[in-house]
Amino acid sequence: MFCHHRQTATTRREMLKSCGAGFGSMAFMGLLADRFFNGVAAADGVRPPALDVTATGPLTPRATHFPPRAKRVIFLFMHGGPSQVDTFDYKPLLQRDDGKPFPGDKPRVQFAQTGDLLASPWKFRQHGECGAWVSELFPNVAEIVDDLCFVKSLHGSNPAHGAALLKIHTGSETLVRPSMGSWITYGLGSENQNLPGFVTISPTLGHGGVSNFSSAFLPAAHHGTPYGRTGVPSSEAEFAHMNAGVDKDVQRAQLDLLGSLNRERLLRTGDDAALEGRIEAFELAFRMQAEAPWVVDTGAESEATLKLYGIDEKETEDFGRQCLLARRFSEAGVRFVQCTHSYKWDQHGDLRNMHERNSKEVDKPIAGLIRDLKSRGMLDDTLVIWGGEFGRTPAAEGDKDGRDHNPHGFTWFMAGGGVKPGFSFGATDDYGWFAAEDKVHVHDMHATILALLGIDHLRLTYHHAGRDHRLTDVHGNVVREIMA
């Protein structure tokens, strides 16, 4: 008899060797529940029983560095760059000095040439007890300003869409880095092991594409999982899935065979993060078959809920469905959900028509989402974020019906998740071009989002290529003034 002396700490390689076909046992439990409900669950609006996952995995919930204010994030991304001076950053001097030269120095590097000042075509009014200024482009959001926290001094460093999107999503416009959602699931795990920890609904495939929701050098389990893509109506969106025509028992046998072959390869080659990521992806996809259909099926939602999100109207149906799905994913335990209104806000010309159309498509769904989360008791621990990759210039471009890119001063707003409601922080200059008071860099925003989730951005690191990396790189200060 041979005695094998093993190290106390089991390596991933040893675990894979000893587990054999056991990888699928948890998935099989979930499928038993799915088979028990036999497809009735989604139709009746009854959620299948949650799978009790006791094994440790890359998405297992983890302790925070300090008590969190938020448990999850919904990011409503306005691809193209909404104009802050036409939406939430009211500038009386801009209205007064329409057609006059900008009295200060314009940025040294501009994306395009700009002319004289251009007053906003839309009227602003104060709303709510907080008295927030909102333009007539957002009448529904104006009704909930007492739930919102505006940051009006955000600024970045690059006026090009691709670089600015990467900066907003990953913290770097020049290097391939993990996305914000990936960092968050790496730090916190997720609350439902049968769904991805990071879901991006109808993501853009331009201006950085997959890199905007990539896990980069983090483990592959933290990669954003797309549900649909830009250009495809959200009503037709779906996950990439296994062949529905193959019996689940056959799928399980196929995965077990594939898993055994992959594990044999790992024993020969040693650690292989890419291969291990594929094993995890296959197993998650298999488990998702029990729960994902229920989450994405909005058929059981009431008529009042569908109306709240604007799903009963042509203009708001698509983004309204995205927002409703974001609520359902969040409710099911997904840690980070992104909805993208893409690619529509880049008004170098035709500002009046296009910003009018764009705001009409998103205004009611945004307000509906925040109202719905609040009514369900979810807003307190769900951080909702709205914004684009940059803003627009107060000076006109072209035929005086457009605005150029402006990363130097723009507005985001947040709701729930531990931020001060009915609050505004920071300011741009008198005309809305540059962040001027209480400036908030993109790195500061990332540090603050992590802090709201109970994560110290200085301690959330991953060793790669010889050094420790983090979402905020070597920058970032938490904006504690906006925290409730």
Protein Blocks (a to p, Z undefined) as FASTA:
>chain_A
ZZddddfbdcfklmmmmnmmmlmmmmmmmmmmmmmnnommmmnopacdddddfbdcfklc
cddfbdcfbfbdcddddehiaafklmmmccfklmmmgoiacfbdcdfbdfbdcddddddf
bdcddedjkopacdfklmmlmmmmmmpccdfkbccfbfbfklmmmmmmnopakbccddfk
lmmmmmnopabfkbcfbdcehiafeehijmlmcgkjacfklpccdehjehiafklgccdd
ddfkbcfklmmmmmmmmmmmmmmmmmmnopafklmmmmmmmmmmmmmmmmmmmmmmmklp
cfklmmmnopmpfklmmmmmmmmmmmmmmmnopabdcdddddfklcfbhklmmmmmmmmm
mmmmmmmmmmmmmmnopmmmcccddddfbdcdfbdehjlpaccddfkbccdddeejhiae
hiaedjddfkomacfbhpacfklmmmmmmmmnopafklmccdeehiacdfklmgcjddfk
lpZZ
